[in-house]
Amino acid sequence: MAKNNILSTLKYVSRMKKEFMLSEIKDYIEEEMSTQDIYKVVSPFLFDLKINATPMDDDFRITPGLSREKMELSDEEKEKILSFFGSAVVPGQLQKIIENYITLKTTKDWDDPMVLEKIRKAIVAQKNAYWKSGKSRIISYEKGYSILAYLAYQFPVYFVQFEHILHSLASDGMLKKRMKILDIGTGPGTVPLAITDFYKRLDNAEAAIHSVELYDENIEAYDAIVPEYAKKVSGLTVEKPVKANLVDLKPEDIPDNIDLMIFSNVLNEIRELTIDQKAELVKKLSSKLAVDGNIILIEPADRANSTEFRKLTLALKLQGLGIYSPCSFIWCQGCKPDECWSFEQKEDINPTRLMKKLADCEEAFRYLNTDIKYSYAIMRKDNLSKVSYKVPLKSKFARLADVNKHVGKRINVVCSLMSGDLGDSKYSVYKICDGTTRKQVYTLLPSHHEVPENELIKTAGYGTVLELFNVLVKYNEDKDAYNLLLSRNSTVAKVE
């Protein structure tokens, strides 16, 4: 009863006053309570009440929160974000916080030779475990040096790649000014740190970040690093992680009305569940998603994990979740590929100070990790799609499902670009898809055939729908795939 009374009082006072101190509501409630106790009661409800509480000494300043309308990036914000990606690196302040945590954990300087050598050994062990298959592939972050190895090797790339995803969503108008975010399997807080860094470049945005994590060592690292980096970011609230195993997670364990629900590089590590069981788990948790919320799924770009991931997204589609991107179903039919290896690729990041120190040895290549390649999907409950284009009736485009009928012939196709350049200096190679084929289809552009009319294939973004005119169909027997060869007489155009 006391909770309802306090919440009712808070709502009443907030309607009367735009700004006030939380301690002021003591005069309106019968119970004798400290300001801190009142805050404990109201804090879980502040975000949905559109109320912000900023700590001030032993009190909290209560102010109105932003509405949950669409976020629109200003020109200045766009410039800051693009400047960051122009030479992406983990910010120096965050690097320092991580270095301090390593010092705290090891009781030695972060760049002590003994510490660096132990981190190197942990990195090698993690990489060896990653490439195993079946039940022998056990990836765990239960011990201190495994966390430090992750922070040194995987974290910088995962940190920047999630900022790329946030930027893409913001550019599409898919983020809100006020958002509730849940990161499931947060580890030491990679996604919350990326969100924090992204929000540092925004002038008028608010977010409450919730997370779930199983391992105590990860939670310890999260508590030491994330709040410290986020403490001066206006409008950002970081909640303590909920300790739970993803496999056992239930909807009642997580907040309501989530705008972004994130599974970043975690589902591939659950070996005990089948693809259908993983889909059922994600679908069950999606009940807590806002009507217009997004589920972000990210997995590594290697062939095994990427192809399994595409099967998972299609299993989720069968469960009733729609794929916003990167897949588009331009022929209005489902996709059932035998194998779909598709991933996004971005510019390399710059190594951190820690990564450079680790690479200062005879086998530097083992400890440098700077390339950004990842498979991802954004799922929604409302079936909104990034690409609204559908192939017109009676169009003169061939379906990729029928390319076997056109081997040795020149045809026109419309398709989505589903990879970065997979080729070499002689041939640019890109995976393409139109949602109809079971076989892999690639488009090839020989360097000596590159002309202004076809060079768009090299600069178009991942997931862009393109029209390819006058391409020669060839069958690659070794790969059991089809190649569409672009020549000087071929044209590539973007579908608007």
N, C-alpha and C positions, 0 to 999 in steps of 0.2 A: 504493500500500500504506500510505503514511504517513497519508493521509486516513482510511482505514478504521480504522487503529489509534487515531487521535485521536478519531474519533467514538465508537468502542467504549468508549474510556476515559471520555469525557464522559458517555455513558449510564450506565456503571458507577458513577461517582462521584455522579451525580445521583440514583441509586437509594439510595446510602448516606447522602447528606446532602441536606437540603432546601435549604440555602443554603451557598454557598462561593464563593471567588474563582477565576476562571478560571486564574490562575497556578498554582493548586494541582495541576492535572493534569500539570504538567511532571514531577512526581515519578513519574508512572505511564507515561510514554512514553519510548522509547529515543532519539528524535531530539532534537537540540539546537535548540530553537525559542524565539523570543520570544513573549510573551503576545499581542502584536499579530498575529503570524503565525498563531498558533493560532486567534485570533478570525476571521481571514480564511478559514481552512479551515472552521470550524464555523458561521459566521454564516448561510450559505444554508439550513442544516438546523434552526436553532433553533426556528423557528415550528412546524414539523411535529413536532418532538420535545417540544413544549409546554414549552419552556425560554425564560426571559427573560434577557438579558444587559444589565445597566445599567452604562454607563461610570463608572468611579471612578478618577480620576487616570490612571495608566498600566495599569489593570487593569479587570476587569469583574466585577460581582457577579452570580452565577448564582442564579436563583430559579425555582421552579415556575411555569409559566404556567397560565392559566385553562383549563377544559375548553371544548369547542366546543358546549356545550349551549345551548339557547334563551335569548336575552336577554329579561328581563322588566323593564320600566321601573318604578322605584319611584314613589310619589306625589310625592316631592321632585323626581325627575328629570323627571317629566311637567310639574310646575309650572314648572321652569326652562325647558323647551323651549317651552311655551305662552307664557311671558312673553316669550321672544325673538320669537316670531311675532307677538305683540301689537303690536310696534312694530319690525319687522324692519329691520335695517341692518347693513352690514359693521362688525364690532366696531372700536372706535377703535384698539386695538393693531395690528390687521391693516392698517387704513388707514394708520397711521404707517409700517409696514414697506414698504408699496407706495409711499408718498410718498418714503421714503428711497431706494428703488430708482430712482425717477424722477430724483432728485437725482444718484445715482451714475451713471446712464446718460447724463444730459445735461450733467453738471458744472455745472448751474445749480440754483437753488432750484426745487422741484417746482411752485410757484405763480408762477414767473417768467412775465411776460406773453408772452415769446417762446416759451417751452415750451408754455404753454397754447394759443397760437395754432397751433402745429405739431400738437398733439394734436387740436385741433378739425378741422384739415384732414384728418388721418388718419381721424378718425371719419366725416366726410362721404364720403371716398373708399371706406371699407369699406361704408357704407350703400348707396352707388351701385352697388358691385359685387354686393352681396347681392341686389338686386332685378333684376339682369339674368338672362336665361334662356339655356339651352343652353350651348354652348362658350364663350360670352362671359362666363359667370358664373365668375370665377376668384377665390376667396377665399384669400388667402395671408397668413401671419404670419412673413415672412422678414426684415423690417426692424425696426429698433428702435422707431420711432414707431408702427408698426402694433400692436406688442405693448402699448405704453403706451395707445394708443387703446382696445384691447380691455379692458385693466385698468380704464380710466376709464368705459367705456360699457356693454359687455356683462357684464363680470365680476360686478358687484354683484347683478344679477338672477339669473344662472346660479348664483351662490354660494348665494343664499337658496333658490332653487327646488330645488336638490339636497338641502338640509336638510329641505325639506318631504317629499321622497321617502324619505329616511332615516327620518323620523318616522313616516310611513305604514307602512313595512316593520317598524319596531320595534313599533308599535302592533298589527300583525297577528301578531307573534311570528315574524317572518321573518329576524331578525338573531340572531347568536350572540354569546356572551360573548367568544369569541376568533375573529377572522375574518381571512382572507387576501383582500385586495381588489386588483383590477387595473383601472386606469383607462386605456383605450386612446384615444390622441389627447388627452392631458392638457393640452396648451397650456402656459400658465404655472402650471398646478396648481390650476385652479378646483375640481375635484372633491376632490382631496386636502385642500385648505384647508377646504372645506365639511365634510368628514368630521372633520378636526381640530377644527373649531369645535363640531360636534355632540358629539364625544367629550369635550369640556371640560365638558359638562353631565352626563356619566355617571360614576358612582362606582366601578364595578367591571366594566370592559370593556377588551379588548385588541384591537389590529388591526395588521397589517403591510400597508402600502400600497405597491404596485408600480405602475409606470406606463410608458407607451410614448409617445414623441413624436418627430416627424420633424425639426422645425426647431431649429437651434442657438440662435437668439434666444429661443425659448420655453424651452428647457432652461436657458439662462442665467438667465432670470427665475425659473423654478421653483427652481433651486438657491439663488437669493438670497432668495426669499420663503418657500417652504414649510417647509424645515427650521427657519428662524428662528421661524416661528409655532408649529411643532409641538414645539420642543425641550423644553418643560416640561410636556408632556401625558403623564401617566403611562400606560404600557401601549401607547403608540403608536410604531410604527417606520415611518420613511419611507425607502424605498430610492431611490437615484438613478435617474432615468428611463432606460429602454432606448431608444437612438436607432434608430428603424426607421420605415419607411413602412408604414402600415396595409395597403395593397394587397398588399404582399409579406410580411406577417407570417405566420409559421408556428407551429403549436402548440409546436414545440420551442424557440421563442424566448421563451415565457412560462412562468411557474411552474405547478406542478401544484396540484390540489386547491383551486381558487379558489372562495371563497364568494360574492363579488360581482364580476361582470365588467361594466364600464361603458363604454358608447359614448355620450358626451354631446355632442350637436350636432356630430358629425363625419361620419356616414355621408352626410348630404345634400350635403356638400362634395366627395364623390368622384364626379366627373362621368364618369369613364371606365368605370365599371362599371354594368351594368344592375341592375335590382332583383333578379333571380334570382342574379346574380353576387355581389351584396352579401349575399344570404341564404346562399349557399354559403360565403362567407368567414366570416360569423358562426357558422354551423353547424360549420365546421371548427375554429374556435378554441374552441367550446363543449366540445370533447373534454377540455379542461383544467379544466372546471367540476366542482366537487364534486357528488356525486349529488343533494344537496339545495340546490345553489347557485342563484343568481339572475343572470340577465343583465338589465341595465337599459339600455334604449334610450330616448334622449331626443332630440327634434327640435323646431325652432321651430313655432309655432302658426299661421303664415300658411297660407292655403289650399293653395298649391302644395306646400310641403314636408310639411304635415300629411297631405294625401291620398296623396302618394307613400309616406309613412311607413306608413300603414295597409296599403298593398299589400305593403310589405316584411314587416310582421309576419305577414300571411297567407301570404306566401311561406315564411317561417320555420316557420310551422305545418305547411305541406306538407312541409318538410324534416324534421319530426319533433319540433320544439320546441313545448312547450305554452305558451299564454298564461295567466299567472297573473292579470294585471289589465292594463288596466281592462275589457277585453272579457269578456263572459260569454256562454256558448252555452246559454241556458236552454231552447231547444227541441231541444237535442241534435243540431244540424246545423251545418254550416260556414257561414261568412259570405262572401258574394261581392258586395259593393257595387260599383256603377259608380264611385261617389265617396263617400268617407267623410271629412268634415272634422270632426274631433273633438279637443278639447283641454281640459286642466285650467286652471283660473283661480284664483289666490290673491290675497290682499290686496296692494296696492302696497307696495313697500319705501320706506324713507326714503333720499334721495340722500346720497351720501358727500360729504366736504369737497371732494374733487377734482371731483366732478360739479357741485357748486354753483358752484365757481370757473369751470368751463367754461361754465356757463349764465349767468354774469354778463356778458351781452353782448346785442346787439340781437335775436338769433335764439335765445333761450334754449331753445325747444322742440326744437331740433336736438340738444341735448346732454343732455337729461333722459331717462332711461330707467328707469322705476320700476315698470311694470306686469308682473306675472308671468302669462304664458300659455305653455303648453308641451304638446306631444303626447308621450306616453310609452307604453312597454309594458314589462312585466316577464315575461321568458320563463324557462321551466324545462325540465329534461330529464325530470322525473317526472310532468308533466301535472297537477300540483296547481293548483287554481283557487281564487281568493279567494272566488268565489261558488259554492256547492255546489247552490244551488236549481235545480230543473228543473220546468218546468211540468207539473202533474199530468195524467194521462190523463183525457180527457173533461171537461177544464176548460172554462169558458165565456168564455175569452179569445180574441180574434181575433189571428191572426198579422199582423205588420206587412206581410208579403208579400202579404196579401190585402186591404189597406186600399182598393185600387182598387175592390173589390166593394161597399164600404160608404160611398161618397161621399154626403154628405147625410144619413147615418144616425148614430145614437149607438151606440157600442160600448164594450166593456171590453177593455183591453190590459194586458199585463205586459211591462215593458221596463227597460232600463238607462238611467240618466241620463248622457249623454255630452258635456255641455258646461256651461259657466257660462251666465249669462243673456246671450243674444245680442240682446235687444230694447232697448226704450227705456222712458220713464216711463209710456207708455200700455199697452204690451204687453210682458210677460216672455216670452221665447222660448228654448226649450231643445231641443237635438238629443236624440233618443231612438233606441234600437236594441234589437232582440230577437234579432239574429243571423240573420234570415230574409229581410230585404228588400234589393233592389237600389237602390231609390229612397230619397232622403233623406226622413226623417220628423221633424217637429218638433211639440212640444206648446206651445200658446200659452195664456197666462193674462192676459186683459185686467184692468187694475188695478181696474176697477169690479166685477169678478166675483170678486175675491179674498176668500175666507172661510176660517175655521179648517179646514174640511174639505178644502180643496185647497191651502193655503199651504205644505205640505211640499215641493212642487215647487221652492220658492225657497230652501230650506235644506238639502235632501238633498245628500250628498256625491257627487262625481264617481264614476261606476261603480255607484252604489246601484241596486238592483233595486226598482222601484216598480210598484204596481198602480194603474192609472187607470180609474176607473169613470164611465160615462155621459159620454163625450167625443164631440164632433161632428166627423166626418171631412170635411175640405175639400181640394180639389185646387188647388194653386198652379201655374197654367199657365206663368207667367213663369219660375219657378224649377224647373219639372218636379219638384215635391216635394209631399208631403202634410202637412197641418197637422191636428193633433188639438186642437180648441178646448175648453178647460176653461171651465165656467160655474159659477154659484152652486150648481147642482145636481150638480156633479161632485165626486168624492172621490179623493184621492190617499193611498195607504197604502204603507208600507215593508214589503217582504217580509222576514220574520225567518228 
